[in-house]
Structures are given as C-alpha cells and as structure tokens.
Amino acid sequence: MFFRLLEDSVLRNRRRKVLAVVTIAIAATLMSVLAHISIDIGNKMAKELNSYETNIRILPKSEGVSLFLGGVDYNPLKGRFFLNEKDLPRIKGIFWGNNIAGFSPFLTVPVKITGYDAIPVPLVGTFFQRQIGDVDGSQSFETGIRFIKPYWTIQGAWPDDLQQNNALVGKALADALNLGVGQSLQVTPDKGAPVVLQITGILSGDDTYDHAVMVPIETVQNLAGLPDGVESIDVSAMSVPESALSRKARTHPDSLDVQEYDLWYCTSYVSSIAHQLEEAIPNALVKPVWHVAETQGAVINKIQLLMFVMTLVIFIAAGLGVATIIQTSILERSGEIALMKAIGAANHHVALLFVAEAILLGVIGGVCGYLLGMGFSQIIGFDLFTSTIAPSPIVGPVVGTYAVAISLTGTVFGLTRIRRISPTAALHGRI
C-alpha cells in the first residue's frame, strides 16, 4: 500500500515534481563540476605553476657549510666541490619519481668575450633537451631546461645538445653587444683556451640569464676541467600543498613518530620529495624553493576554499527552492493529508511518504546532475588546462548524497506543516 501511495504521490502534479528535480539537478551539476575539478585541480594547478618556476634546487653538500665573520656569511668550501652528472638518473629513481616533471643541471664559469674584454660574462652550461636513461638503464626520459622553463621566448632556435659550440645569448647581452642569430663569438675563460661559439638563438623572458651565454654543459665542463661536474640542479616536481604535518617535518623532523613519518614520506609534499632526493644523490644538499612551494599551496588552498563556499551557497539556495515547492505541495494536498489522518495515519506515517518522495526525487536529480557535471567538467578542464579532467569514482556517491541531502533538507522545512493540519478543519475546507 505504501508503495502505491508513493507512486501516486510522485506522478501527481508532475510539473511541480519536474521543477523540484530540475532544481536539484542544477545544484548537483554544479557540485559535480566542482568536485571533479577540486579533486584534479591540485595536480593541474601544480603543473601550471611549475611551468613558471622550479620548486627544488640541488646543491653540493659543501654549500650548506656557513661561517659568519663580522656579520658576513662566509663559506670557505663554496665552489670547491661539485655534484656528479652520472648521478642525475637517480632523480627519477626516488619513490615520487613520477612526480618529477623535469630537471636541468648547471655549471657556470666566468668568461670574457673577444673584443669586449672589459665585460665579464657568465658562461652557463646546462641541458637543453637531453635523453637520459634511468638508474638501471631499462627506460629513458627527456629532460632539460626546455621542460622546466617553457615560458622562455627564443628568437631563433634552441641549441643542439650534441653540438658543443651552439649557444643561446641573453637578450640584454645581445642588445648591448649588438649580437644576432647566426653570428659567432669567441669566449675565453680565466684559465684555458678560447672557444668559438655559434649563436642559434636569443633568450628573453628570464632576467636571471639576460646577461649570460648558455651552452651545452659539456662545453663548460671542458673549459673548467671538470668532467661530469655539476654545481646545481633545478628540479620541477609535482607536489601537494604544505600542511601542518609537512611544516612539522620541515621545522622539527625528529619530533615525527613512525606513523607521521610514513604519512609524510608517502605524500608528495615538496619537503618529502626533497628529502628523498637527498637520500638518493650522494653528497647532495637539496633545498625546496619555499616561496614557489608556498605560493602553489596558497593558490590551490584558496581555490578549494572558494569551491567549498560555492558548494555551501548552492546547497542553501537549492534547499530553499525545494522547501518552497514542498510547502506548496503540502498546502495543495492538505485534504489528502487530513483524510489519511482521519483513517488512522499518524504524523510520522504521512511524513515518511514525503520523505520517500524526496529521496526518490533527490536520486533522480543527483544522477542527472552527476552526468551533466561530468560533461561540463571536461569542457572546463580542457578550456583551463588544455586537458580533460580524470573522472573520479568517489564523485558519484558524493553528488548523489549531496542531491538527496538537498531534497531532504527542503522537505524537512515543509514537514512541520503536516503536524498543523487538522483533519476536521481540512475536510470542511477551512484550510
């Protein structure tokens, strides 16, 4: 009997029921979009932000030795020890190796350009686009400065890593010396023979290298007499925003218990990735670039907070809309409710009928909203990040629960009216 009453209740006044389902479906659609984007936005935003700046720097351990004399930070070992280029494959061999988007080593020596001997110029050796094998040699991957500095603008062409005389010249230096693509320049280190370089491109978009000449790292290693020598490595790693646990590990690592340490180590915080890199690379000091990591975390946290606020506002607005529809429905059906009470139905029996109807409408609206939201999230993801949003199995149950909660919340406000309906007054048309 109950299900027959429920079927009759749902099919009656279909226009009002459709309006309730549409209200719930709109809210569920927005929730579905926000949920899909929120789950995937961490990786998407980290990837976008990492394309503007690297967030980890690897240095020789000797760079961490400091001696303060007269307020001056003096490091007697600075520039005397180097990392080994042969250890670079270890970067991708850590636990979070798949989160390493790219890296590039650097080695710099001061040189003078023939014809402009009064101007000392940094000659920077690096990887531009290099194929590197992993630790066991079973796989290879591409990396280099082209992958970690995609915002650079090159007039001309990138240097070829296999051509040691190819060079990239900073725009400010090129303008000062009137240098252009295709020209040659001769550079001479403090110790060693001069080298003739062919300019393949002019670099703009990075003030750090505006007055530098960049070449394949082997060129600088040969000039400096440092085979396989590397003075620093910039790493771009996909990381999650910092939390209280990661800050605790950063400031008081010895205070972590075993469970906290395992959770921190197995979460892709920039601090845990840096720690694993320090474990993997001999004689390395790994420093997260905190202003980059904290900026990434702040942006992602604010976006997620905004999504939470929007979800709450949508919930309240949709709940009020459903409440209005249910109240009107109860008012129209006061005679039917009075009749049910007159033949022995208690208030909770009548309320159960409306609650069951609300759950059914919530499920229908939730399913429609989830499917629409999944489609819209793909469109938004492609528009913002030029890639689709990966569907998450958790979003379906969350959106369904959210839709049913909206429907029930709106219904609860209307149920209070059921208790005030008097069978005598209603059946005599006084309500």
RODO-656703 format. One line per 2 residues: number of its first residue (from 1); their letters; for each residue x negated, y negated, z of N, C-alpha, C. Coordinates in steps of 0.001 Angstrom, whole numbers. Each point is the difference from the previous one (the first is absolute). Example, Ala and Ser with C-alpha at 12.3 -4.5 7.8 and 13.67 -1.06 7.14 Angstrom:
<pts>
1 = AS = -13190 5690 7800 890 -1190 0 -900 -1200 0  350 -1050 -720 -820 -1190 60 770 -1090 730
</pts>
This chain:
<pts>
1 = MF = -824 1207 0 824 -1207 0 -864 -1267 0  -1072 50 818 -873 -1180 95 -594 -351 -1359
3 = FR = -460 1017 -741 -630 -265 -1294 1016 -478 -1039  1256 455 139 1038 -506 -897 268 -1469 278
5 = LL = 36 -354 1291 173 -1405 366 -1181 -845 -484  -1215 581 120 -1197 -721 -440 30 -231 -1508
7 = ED = 386 1042 -745 79 -136 -1455 1021 -1061 -392  1156 35 664 1043 -984 -294 -463 -1408 357
9 = SV = -752 -123 1121 -484 -1312 453 -1014 -587 -977  -871 871 -512 -1036 -469 -925 598 -410 -1342
11 = LR = 959 771 -484 565 -265 -1321 1004 -1148 6  516 -353 1183 954 -1100 84 -731 -1343 -109
13 = NR = 632 -929 -660 -557 -1345 -179 -1441 75 -532  -122 571 -1175 -1323 283 -563 -818 -1266 -251
15 = RR = 683 -1085 -335 -743 -1230 -278 -790 -442 1227  623 100 1176 -697 -400 1219 -1145 958 322
17 = KV = 213 1290 -272 -1062 985 253 -1174 -220 -952  309 -295 -1251 -1069 -273 -968 -789 -1231 416
19 = LA = 697 -1015 506 -677 -1211 462 -938 310 1163  449 876 913 -856 388 1129 -1226 763 -490
21 = VV = 210 925 -949 -1125 779 -540 -986 -913 -719  507 -962 -763 -879 -933 -715 -821 -821 984
23 = TI = 649 -472 1084 -724 -770 1023 -1129 823 606  320 1238 357 -1015 883 590 -1084 328 -1021
25 = AI = 399 244 -1253 -967 366 -1043 -974 -1140 -274  498 -1241 15 -899 -1147 -220 -1038 -72 1109
27 = AA = 472 140 1255 -938 -23 1129 -980 1163 -81  508 1189 -358 -875 1178 -104 -1000 -151 -1142
29 = TL = 423 -645 -1090 -918 -243 -1123 -1166 -870 438  322 -1095 692 -1058 -889 485 -898 723 993
31 = MS = 612 800 869 -794 759 969 -900 1002 -714  528 652 -1019 -784 981 -756 -1190 -664 -684
33 = VL = 247 -1171 -603 -1087 -737 -658 -1063 -390 1017  442 -583 1129 -947 -441 1024 -771 1176 585
35 = AH = 693 1124 218 -671 1171 577 -1041 566 -959  372 146 -1274 -958 529 -977 -1229 -904 -107
37 = IS = 249 -1316 -90 -1112 -937 -149 -828 -59 1270  680 0 1167 -715 -111 1273 -943 1174 224
39 = ID = 439 1200 -370 -834 1184 203 -1235 -47 -888  172 -478 -1226 -1102 27 -967 -775 -1312 -59
41 = IG = 537 -1036 687 -602 -1325 -178 -1388 -90 622  -251 805 1049 -1322 -41 624 -1104 294 -998
43 = NK = 146 1123 -707 -1008 378 -994 -25 -970 -1175  1203 -425 -451 60 -914 -1143 -654 -1338 342
45 = MA = 354 -557 1170 -553 -1296 386 -1498 110 262  -412 1095 645 -1430 187 255 -773 55 -1312
47 = KE = 579 690 -982 -666 93 -1303 -83 -1372 -658  1104 -772 79 0 -1336 -599 -997 -916 707
49 = LN = 8 21 1349 -890 -881 751 -1460 416 -150  -235 1313 -75 -1375 470 -177 -570 -390 -1358
51 = SY = 881 -293 -947 -491 -416 -1315 -586 -1405 41  213 -716 1121 -542 -1351 127 -1223 -55 905
53 = ET = -195 1009 824 -1162 -29 888 -244 1387 571  -1267 373 116 -341 1267 642 131 -158 1512
55 = NI = 290 1104 684 243 -96 1441 -1004 760 859  -1040 583 -618 -1044 689 767 -1356 -306 -632
57 = RI = -990 -234 845 -1368 -226 -492 -949 952 726  -849 663 -776 -976 941 554 -1386 -616 -111
59 = LP = -722 -21 1120 -1343 -585 64 -956 1003 623  -1305 -193 -171 -963 821 749 175 -234 1502
61 = KS = -200 1030 788 193 -110 1450 -905 -1063 612  -1141 -242 -614 -925 -1005 528 603 -1404 -23
63 = EG = 1022 -223 -840 631 -1319 -73 781 -326 1268  262 1029 815 737 -236 1239 -882 -368 1170
65 = VS = -1304 -31 -213 -937 -364 1074 -129 -1518 34  359 -605 1120 -46 -1458 114 -822 -408 1210
67 = LF = -713 -1087 -146 -804 -563 1088 213 -1509 -13  566 -518 1088 290 -1433 69 -1177 -738 627
69 = LG = -582 -891 -791 -1113 -826 468 378 -1461 -186  114 -699 1117 371 -1412 -73 1345 -226 -647
71 = GV = 926 947 229 1337 -131 -574 94 438 -1439  -1103 495 -568 -10 442 -1394 25 1523 -42
73 = DY = 888 548 -824 87 1449 -172 -1133 442 -927  -999 642 598 -1184 403 -760 -54 1520 -57
75 = NP = -84 536 -1207 -88 1443 -196 -1341 314 -656  -968 514 769 -1331 259 -561 -17 1119 -1035
77 = LK = 1070 827 -34 36 1127 -937 813 -305 -1252  535 -1197 -84 867 -347 -1125 -747 112 -1328
79 = GR = 595 733 -936 -573 138 -1327 -1146 986 -100  -277 731 1092 -1133 934 -34 439 1442 -216
81 = FF = 1270 279 215 508 1357 -185 1203 -42 -939  193 1103 -735 1043 22 -1018 774 1310 68
83 = LN = 1207 -37 -530 787 1213 -183 -499 726 -1240  388 1267 -120 -431 815 -1132 1154 169 -984
85 = EK = -265 -331 -1245 1040 115 -1025 523 1428 -126  -830 975 319 416 1397 -120 1093 372 1008
87 = DL = 199 -842 1020 1033 276 1001 1367 -554 -391  88 -690 -1128 1272 -615 -393 1144 1005 -164
89 = PR = -236 1210 -555 1118 951 -113 629 371 1338  -726 -192 1101 550 327 1319 1197 -890 351
91 = IK = 87 -1160 -634 1107 -921 297 1342 649 -313  53 746 -1098 1255 666 -372 170 1345 687
93 = GI = -988 397 787 75 1305 647 569 -36 1401  401 -1178 494 535 -93 1360 1447 488 35
95 = FW = 565 101 1203 1374 467 182 981 -851 -809  -202 -1313 9 864 -918 -738 -628 -401 -1339
97 = GN = -721 927 -619 -655 -290 -1275 964 -398 -1102  1201 568 9 972 -345 -1040 504 -1434 138
99 = NI = -215 -598 1165 415 -1393 206 -1064 -1001 -447  -1156 495 -416 -1050 -889 -500 333 -363 -1439
101 = AG = 439 -1247 -213 394 -430 -1347 -1204 -269 -889  -1121 -347 600 -1206 -284 -772 -1090 -559 887
103 = FS = -1218 8 -492 -1128 -575 735 -1087 -384 -991  -897 -849 459 -1115 -406 -854 -1194 -356 876
105 = PF = -1186 550 -309 -1207 -338 767 -616 -1299 -513  -823 -610 851 -661 -1251 -385 -1456 15 449
107 = LT = -837 -603 -817 -1400 -237 349 -394 -1318 -665  -519 -922 793 -288 -1347 -503 -1472 -349 187
109 = VP = -591 -589 -1024 -1355 -554 122 16 -1418 -570  -795 -904 585 -87 -1354 -565 -900 3 -1234
111 = VK = 410 -707 -1024 -800 -101 -1226 -6 -1459 -462  -896 -266 -916 -26 -1307 -657 208 207 -1487
113 = IT = 775 -891 -581 282 80 -1429 -1050 -806 -754  -619 636 -976 -1037 -664 -795 558 -1275 -633
115 = GY = -726 -1073 193 460 -1291 -493 724 -808 1046  383 670 1103 684 -684 1103 -605 493 1314
117 = DA = -1315 -23 92 -700 608 1131 346 -642 1340  525 -1198 -27 317 -673 1264 1285 534 621
119 = IP = 736 795 -759 1302 473 494 -93 1479 369  -10 349 1303 50 1411 379 1415 536 -204
121 = VP = 89 1167 -579 1303 585 -336 70 1412 571  1123 374 636 138 1388 452 311 923 -1177
123 = LV = -792 1040 -135 261 1040 -994 673 1155 737  1252 225 -287 820 959 748 187 1263 -827
125 = GT = -439 1116 550 215 1287 -647 1217 688 584  817 606 -848 1218 654 469 445 1048 -1011
127 = FF = 1089 688 302 673 856 -973 1101 -834 -651  79 41 -1316 1115 -657 -676 1133 999 -225
129 = QR = -314 1085 -662 959 1090 -184 -814 1278 -126  6 773 1070 -923 1133 83 763 1283 330
131 = QI = -363 1079 -681 552 1321 282 -896 670 1033  607 401 1119 -782 591 1091 607 1341 378
133 = GD = -847 998 225 470 1294 464 260 -18 1490  865 913 473 248 65 1434 -1131 743 696
135 = VD = 168 258 1306 -1088 554 809 -482 1337 -538  931 887 -369 -416 1322 -478 -140 64 -1518
137 = GS = 255 -1126 -689 -187 -40 -1449 1102 642 -803  1105 401 651 1074 691 -711 910 -966 -755
139 = QS = 74 -1248 460 855 -991 -644 -758 -1308 -140  537 -876 -826 -611 -1320 -153 1089 -1060 39
141 = FE = -402 -1219 269 951 -1103 55 -704 -1266 -464  801 -934 -485 -535 -1278 -464 97 -1035 1106
143 = TG = -1027 -790 126 22 -1083 974 -904 -1120 -498  -76 -1047 752 -809 -1145 -399 728 -1297 283
145 = IR = -676 -1084 -289 544 -1308 353 1237 -352 -819  159 610 -1150 1207 -241 -800 1242 510 712
147 = FI = -166 991 882 1134 592 701 317 -727 1303  -1000 -625 606 242 -676 1273 147 -1511 -155
149 = KP = -284 -520 -1185 161 -1435 -271 806 -194 -1289  1208 528 -71 762 -101 -1258 437 -1418 -334
151 = YW = -87 -906 973 410 -1381 -251 -1086 -813 -704  -1195 559 -160 -1063 -728 -697 403 -260 -1456
153 = TI = -412 -1150 -481 220 -349 -1407 -1343 6 -719  -70 754 -1068 -1249 135 -754 178 -591 -1391
155 = QG = -836 -988 -305 -55 -533 -1366 -1080 776 -741  418 802 -940 -942 885 -676 327 1438 345
157 = AW = -1003 768 403 204 1415 310 -738 370 1280  505 1055 647 -689 521 1178 -1326 637 -425
159 = PD = -1021 -84 834 -1258 699 -297 202 1512 -3  -817 666 -773 -7 1462 -41 -1010 496 1030
161 = DL = 463 863 924 -894 503 1048 -1191 765 -567  165 534 -1195 -1089 775 -594 -1038 -890 -675
163 = QQ = 316 -1275 -181 -929 -945 -623 -551 -920 1093  -1204 287 475 -522 -709 1160 -308 -1471 -267
165 = NN = -34 -402 -1263 -297 -1412 -280 1276 -831 -194  1170 618 146 1258 -746 -86 204 -828 1264
167 = AL = 584 -1182 -153 171 -879 1161 1312 -770 -71  522 -280 1189 1182 -832 180 -458 -1252 744
169 = VG = 333 -1170 -488 -473 -1248 605 1180 -766 581  -156 -481 1239 1037 -810 627 266 -1276 -778
171 = KA = 1255 -434 5 383 -1147 -840 -746 -1276 382  -152 -256 1306 -688 -1224 426 -1443 -8 -484
173 = LA = -667 1164 89 -1383 99 -468 -65 -159 -1515  936 639 -691 20 -99 -1467 221 -1438 -451
175 = DA = 889 -714 694 248 -1403 -357 -1221 -869 297  -660 273 1142 -1158 -811 388 -1165 180 -965
177 = LN = -182 1240 -489 -1136 286 -880 404 63 -1473  1278 -283 -261 498 20 -1382 -222 1366 -648
179 = LG = 386 1051 745 -154 1366 -492 1332 494 -555  -70 874 -1010 1208 538 -600 -138 1470 -317
181 = VG = 1126 602 -346 17 1423 -342 -864 244 -1228  -814 1053 63 -878 354 -1103 -1400 -563 124
183 = QS = -204 -950 906 -1331 -567 185 -854 915 877  -1300 -230 -43 -945 742 837 -571 -937 1054
185 = LQ = -362 571 1138 -730 -771 1004 -1035 905 645  -1122 -589 363 -1087 757 620 -60 -355 1480
187 = VT = 34 1038 839 -52 -221 1447 -1276 631 548  -551 -635 1036 -1242 486 605 172 80 1511
189 = PD = -210 1183 592 88 112 1457 -1255 -568 654  28 -137 1333 -1176 -507 715 -1209 895 -238
191 = KG = 270 1310 -33 -1071 959 -267 461 925 -1110  -714 14 -1092 381 876 -1094 4 -719 -1329
193 = AP = 200 792 -1040 -34 -528 -1363 1351 -598 -371  18 -967 -916 1268 -589 -450 824 1002 -802
195 = VV = 1305 -234 -13 931 869 -718 904 -878 -857  206 424 -1233 893 -730 -905 1389 635 72
197 = LQ = 1008 -832 233 1379 473 126 865 -570 -1118  964 789 -410 948 -415 -1034 1340 -316 674
199 = IT = 504 -1208 -178 1257 -411 635 1179 562 -796  783 857 653 1185 573 -661 1280 -719 398
201 = GI = -26 -687 1156 1222 -656 454 -278 -1086 1019  967 -913 133 -54 -1075 992 1092 277 1031
203 = LS = -395 28 1272 921 347 1084 608 -1246 623  1317 13 189 681 -1048 760 1061 657 881
205 = GD = 377 -705 1051 1022 541 903 -527 443 1338  -1311 -152 254 -576 402 1282 -1163 -926 326
207 = DT = 201 -863 998 -1030 -981 358 -1286 655 491  112 1221 550 -1180 676 544 -1072 208 -1064
209 = YD = 430 288 -1211 -951 321 -1070 -22 -1068 -1091  461 -1192 330 51 -1075 -994 -1386 -434 -474
211 = HA = -1010 152 875 -1367 -423 -348 -946 1205 -84  553 1177 -288 -808 1218 -14 -52 613 -1391
213 = VM = -985 874 -168 -95 840 -1195 215 1434 469  935 709 -621 329 1362 411 -421 978 -1088
215 = VP = -634 1086 440 -538 1004 -920 264 1389 581  -176 1068 -794 70 1346 564 -1010 153 1137
217 = IE = 362 727 1033 -807 50 1216 -1395 568 -253  -153 871 -999 -1317 569 -288 -1005 -1082 -399
219 = TV = 475 -1048 -646 -895 -1095 -404 -635 -649 1217  806 -278 1012 -508 -637 1221 -856 982 797
221 = QN = 402 1262 34 -800 1003 716 -1401 100 -598  -91 -37 -1318 -1313 63 -655 -833 -1244 293
223 = LA = 632 -1170 -44 -728 -1242 277 -491 -57 1443  827 496 926 -349 -66 1421 -847 1178 449
225 = GL = -182 989 -871 -740 1196 402 743 804 1046  1331 48 -120 840 714 968 890 1001 -735
227 = PD = -568 1109 -468 837 993 -673 1094 508 943  1234 -12 -481 1182 418 771 307 -929 1173
229 = GV = -641 -1150 85 252 -925 1105 1311 -761 -161  748 -106 1098 1273 -734 34 36 -801 1290
231 = ES = 289 -1302 -87 25 -811 1217 1399 -152 591  1036 203 -808 1367 -49 523 935 685 -980
233 = ID = 1147 419 517 1034 627 -831 1335 -614 389  715 -530 -970 1354 -501 236 992 1099 -349
235 = VS = 941 249 925 968 1084 -169 1413 -570 70  819 422 -933 1422 -344 25 774 1245 407
237 = AM = 627 -46 1190 696 1171 539 1464 -323 256  863 939 -342 1424 -135 301 190 306 1475
239 = SV = 553 -945 751 143 186 1443 1377 -444 459  393 479 1181 1266 -423 605 -279 -1169 933
241 = PE = 1022 -806 330 -226 -1136 904 -529 449 1354  -813 -850 606 -542 292 1321 1121 43 1037
243 = SA = -164 875 1001 978 138 1078 -718 -136 1335  767 149 1095 -606 -82 1331 -1058 1089 173
245 = LS = 259 1186 -567 -964 1097 111 -1293 -332 -732  98 -527 -1209 -1218 -309 -762 -778 -1141 650
247 = RK = 719 -952 603 -700 -1096 698 -710 525 1243  629 962 668 -639 613 1163 -1258 748 -424
249 = AR = 93 733 -1113 -1166 728 -511 -1096 -956 -435  400 -1162 -456 -959 -992 -480 -758 -659 1152
251 = TH = 704 -282 1101 -621 -731 1115 -541 915 1093  723 1103 280 -423 919 1065 114 1442 -501
253 = PD = -850 410 -936 122 1349 -574 -156 1114 1025  -792 -237 1046 -220 1049 998 1219 232 879
255 = SL = 970 -909 -27 1184 142 850 1077 875 -640  -180 405 -1257 987 850 -667 -59 1413 550
257 = DV = 1173 578 320 9 1408 370 1 840 -1279  -1 1314 154 -128 891 -1160 1163 -185 -972
259 = QE = 1216 -76 537 1173 -147 -862 -17 -1332 -737  -354 -1075 698 -73 -1317 -637 -1087 -30 -1066
261 = YD = -1131 622 307 -1105 18 -962 405 746 -1273  650 1162 173 427 776 -1168 1007 -778 -844
263 = LW = 945 -673 669 997 -784 -728 -659 -1158 -747  -926 -683 665 -705 -1117 -640 -851 496 -1170
265 = YC = -725 1100 210 -902 533 -1021 783 463 -1230  1196 540 215 795 564 -1093 1013 -989 -573
267 = TS = -132 -1268 358 825 -1064 -584 -921 -923 -788  469 -456 -1140 -888 -759 -897 -135 -1467 407
269 = YV = -331 -230 1281 -384 -1350 422 -1347 -328 -633  -229 -1279 -261 -1291 -380 -572 -1125 333 974
271 = SS = 286 -64 1306 -1031 316 992 -351 1482 -8  995 883 -183 -299 1435 -24 -706 393 -1297
273 = IA = 365 -641 -1117 -704 260 -1260 -1453 -442 121  -220 -1170 613 -1369 -489 198 -789 955 889
275 = HQ = 639 518 1033 -669 945 902 -414 1265 -748  886 508 -847 -313 1212 -756 -1121 -247 -1010
277 = LE = -20 -1179 -594 -1094 -339 -919 -1330 -61 742  35 -520 1206 -1229 -83 796 -496 1390 379
279 = EA = 940 934 211 -381 1384 277 -612 664 -1232  506 -364 -1188 -385 705 -1227 -1313 -493 -594
281 = IP = -290 -1288 130 -1168 -581 -674 -1139 -178 996  -1140 600 -250 -1131 -103 939 -480 -1441 159
283 = NA = -325 -352 1247 -603 -1306 326 834 -1178 -509  1323 151 89 887 -1049 -503 712 -712 1143
285 = LV = 197 -1283 -191 833 -812 883 1199 -439 -834  1195 439 393 1202 -277 -787 851 -1027 742
287 = KP = 271 -1098 -683 757 -1094 613 1287 -263 -790  1150 161 640 1229 -457 -662 -34 -1516 -165
289 = VW = 497 -469 -1113 126 -1447 -210 1337 -393 624  -60 -417 1276 1220 -107 797 976 -1033 -528
291 = HV = -480 -1091 -551 959 -1008 -467 839 535 -1152  -583 922 -793 761 618 -1086 995 1003 563
293 = AE = -478 878 905 865 1026 581 1154 -623 777  -300 -1048 784 1040 -633 804 998 -749 -870
295 = TQ = -475 -590 -1087 917 -672 -925 949 1007 -634  -547 1142 -419 838 1047 -574 1054 448 1001
297 = GA = -423 257 1246 930 446 1033 1065 -1038 290  -405 -1274 75 957 -1069 312 1050 -135 -1096
299 = VI = -433 50 -1258 941 -130 -1118 988 1159 -8  -509 1223 152 867 1179 -33 963 -7 1179
301 = NK = -481 -350 1202 866 -34 1181 1113 -1028 -151  -324 -1160 -557 1018 -1040 -173 1054 430 -1019
303 = IQ = -436 663 -1061 961 475 -998 913 1056 606  -566 919 787 811 1035 632 946 -587 1042
305 = LL = -446 -1043 726 886 -675 947 1155 -669 -736  -305 -638 -1124 1047 -631 -802 1013 1034 -469
307 = MF = -487 1171 -406 904 1059 -444 893 475 1148  -567 92 1210 793 421 1158 1107 -1011 289
309 = VM = -343 -1286 -37 995 -1052 256 1100 45 -1060  -394 178 -1259 990 79 -1076 922 1201 198
311 = TL = -580 1129 420 802 1198 251 1021 -254 1096  -413 -684 1064 901 -306 1112 1120 -939 -439
313 = VI = -349 -1025 -768 1007 -956 -485 1002 698 -915  -504 854 -888 884 743 -907 941 895 799
315 = FI = -533 644 1037 805 897 842 1150 -773 644  -312 -1157 578 1023 -796 684 1051 -494 -990
317 = AA = -460 -520 -1143 937 -536 -993 919 1095 -545  -588 1154 -343 808 1096 -532 939 548 1068
319 = GL = -489 95 1245 845 476 1098 1208 -891 214  -200 -1312 -69 1118 -938 153 986 138 -1157
321 = GV = -536 219 -1209 878 194 -1154 858 1241 147  -606 1101 413 748 1246 203 1000 -168 1135
323 = AT = -393 -700 1072 902 -221 1137 1258 -737 -444  -161 -1003 -854 1155 -753 -504 930 902 -800
325 = II = -596 847 -854 805 916 -815 745 993 886  -671 558 1009 619 991 887 1103 -642 834
327 = QT = -253 -1204 508 1017 -691 806 1260 -225 -827  -178 -430 -1239 1153 -224 -876 731 1306 -269
329 = SI = -773 1076 -203 594 1310 -257 812 481 1202  -540 -192 1200 712 418 1217 1280 -809 173
331 = LE = -84 -1300 -291 1185 -848 116 1085 455 -972  -394 335 -1239 970 459 -988 604 1353 383
333 = RS = -772 812 703 451 1358 334 477 105 1443  361 -1129 591 427 29 1403 1232 870 197
335 = GE = 901 11 -988 1184 848 117 -369 1471 18  -928 388 -878 -467 1398 -44 -688 390 1303
337 = IA = -833 -923 531 -697 268 1261 1003 137 1136  1005 -876 6 1025 65 1046 760 1317 -61
339 = LM = 273 469 -1219 715 1267 -152 -838 1162 533  -1300 -6 -299 -872 1058 520 -30 -16 1519
341 = KA = -25 -1198 578 21 -101 1459 1329 490 561  1085 -307 -720 1328 370 484 189 1510 46
343 = IG = -652 727 -895 158 1462 -10 -1086 704 811  -778 -800 769 -911 604 966 -1477 -196 -236
345 = AA = -399 -705 -1052 -1434 -219 -252 -554 -1031 978  -1137 318 601 -657 -945 910 -818 -1003 -813
347 = NH = -426 -1070 678 -797 -1030 -681 -1254 588 -645  -660 942 725 -1249 539 -543 250 907 -1207
349 = HV = 1213 598 -79 313 806 -1184 118 -894 -1238  695 -1129 177 151 -946 -1108 -1360 -596 -376
351 = AL = -782 -336 1038 -1329 -576 -246 -887 982 -761  109 1291 332 -812 1017 -670 291 37 -1495
353 = LF = 1259 -229 -366 366 -10 -1416 -722 -1132 -734  -17 -1179 613 -672 -1141 -628 -1525 164 6
355 = VA = -522 622 1055 -1446 245 52 -419 972 -1103  782 1073 -185 -311 967 -1058 67 -664 -1372
357 = EA = 999 -868 -176 114 -733 -1265 -1210 -912 -206  -446 -648 1080 -1165 -892 -88 -1260 776 -364
359 = IL = -174 1184 590 -1180 819 -309 9 411 -1472  1176 399 -486 103 417 -1402 -317 -1164 -940
361 = LG = 567 -1172 290 -286 -1176 -829 -1476 -386 92  -585 139 1195 -1418 -312 185 -895 923 -802
363 = VI = 343 1293 -24 -802 967 -763 70 -308 -1495  1216 -292 -492 147 -318 -1428 -782 -1267 -347
365 = GG = 170 -1036 826 -732 -1248 -242 -1499 182 128  -426 838 948 -1429 251 201 -640 704 -1180
367 = VC = 690 1005 -543 -533 734 -1157 -120 -931 -1209  1067 -780 -243 -50 -946 -1128 -1114 -1025 202
369 = GY = -111 -526 1231 -1027 -1000 291 -1401 550 -127  -202 1245 441 -1333 611 -91 -434 140 -1452
371 = LL = 913 496 -844 -349 204 -1408 -258 -1330 -702  861 -995 268 -218 -1318 -607 -1294 -630 514
373 = GM = -238 124 1303 -1209 -579 594 -1265 627 -541  45 1317 -237 -1172 673 -545 -321 -540 -1395
375 = GF = 1041 -262 -783 -225 -559 -1329 -531 -1421 53  615 -836 850 -444 -1393 121 -1418 -93 558
377 = SQ = -349 896 923 -1349 -49 581 -1062 296 -1049  326 873 -961 -954 278 -1077 -202 -1242 -874
379 = II = 1095 -710 -269 -91 -1219 -817 -827 -1055 719  282 -189 1299 -730 -1005 781 -1471 384 129
381 = GF = -266 1276 278 -1378 460 134 -798 -205 -1273  617 280 -1123 -713 -174 -1271 -227 -1476 -289
383 = DL = 969 -841 381 -131 -1436 -251 -1073 -622 890  -78 436 1272 -956 -588 937 -1388 609 -121
385 = FT = -59 1331 -142 -1284 698 70 -357 733 -1289  825 -166 -1038 -186 692 -1284 -145 1509 178
387 = ST = 661 537 1015 38 1451 210 1285 327 747  460 1229 -161 1254 390 635 -200 255 1491
389 = IA = 1103 -52 743 -11 305 1429 254 1492 166  -855 678 724 155 1441 195 1228 279 865
391 = PS = 964 825 -475 1171 330 821 -432 728 1272  643 -339 1113 -333 631 1274 1196 811 491
393 = PI = -209 1251 408 1129 832 450 660 -517 1267  -694 -828 772 564 -498 1247 1019 -1102 -237
395 = VG = -65 -660 -1165 881 -1149 -259 1460 432 -96  273 1152 -628 1376 472 -157 737 115 1327
397 = PV = -517 800 958 667 94 1306 107 -1340 725  -1043 -839 -121 29 -1306 674 1109 -875 -572
399 = VG = 96 -55 -1328 1035 -818 -639 1386 553 312  144 1336 -23 1286 610 337 435 -337 1418
401 = TY = -933 113 942 300 -348 1397 354 -1472 126  -738 -843 -710 236 -1450 19 1401 -321 -520
403 = AV = 394 645 -1100 1317 -255 -590 1118 456 930  -146 1184 582 1016 501 937 70 -895 1236
405 = AI = -1169 -476 457 -22 -887 1170 740 -1303 -286  -174 -553 -1207 737 -1215 -383 1501 263 35
407 = SL = 401 1122 -598 1417 336 -63 587 206 1392  -730 714 859 487 256 1358 34 -1277 831
409 = TG = -1028 -841 -171 -37 -1263 751 1200 -868 -344  299 -98 -1297 1173 -772 -407 1294 612 495
411 = TV = 49 1332 48 1214 687 439 234 -174 1493  -1070 15 789 126 -117 1457 716 -1286 382
413 = FG = -321 -1095 -707 666 -1274 306 1509 95 -250  375 787 -1016 1421 124 -311 738 955 915
415 = LT = -715 953 603 652 1012 833 638 -598 1247  -532 -1127 459 578 -615 1209 1454 -406 -237
417 = RI = 363 -249 -1254 1379 -398 -313 962 1173 127  -519 1235 -202 860 1185 83 609 121 1389
419 = RR = -798 -304 1027 481 138 1379 1125 -982 295  27 -1129 -733 1002 -1021 293 1309 206 -773
421 = IS = 21 994 -883 1222 252 -776 995 782 860  1155 -576 218 1070 650 776 953 698 -962
423 = PT = 243 1301 179 919 705 -898 1370 -668 -78  516 -442 1140 1338 -609 18 31 -1279 -819
425 = AA = -994 -869 254 -26 -1282 -709 -251 195 -1486  -925 905 -336 -344 203 -1407 1161 594 -780
427 = LH = 674 992 584 1088 666 -710 1234 -895 -141  58 -1036 842 1099 -956 -126 -408 -1208 -846
429 = GR = -1202 90 -598 -439 -1057 -908 -429 -1271 673  -430 84 1249 -413 -1202 714 -1511 -201 -33
431 = I = -701 799 -805 -1445 -188 -194 -249 -253 -1479
</pts>
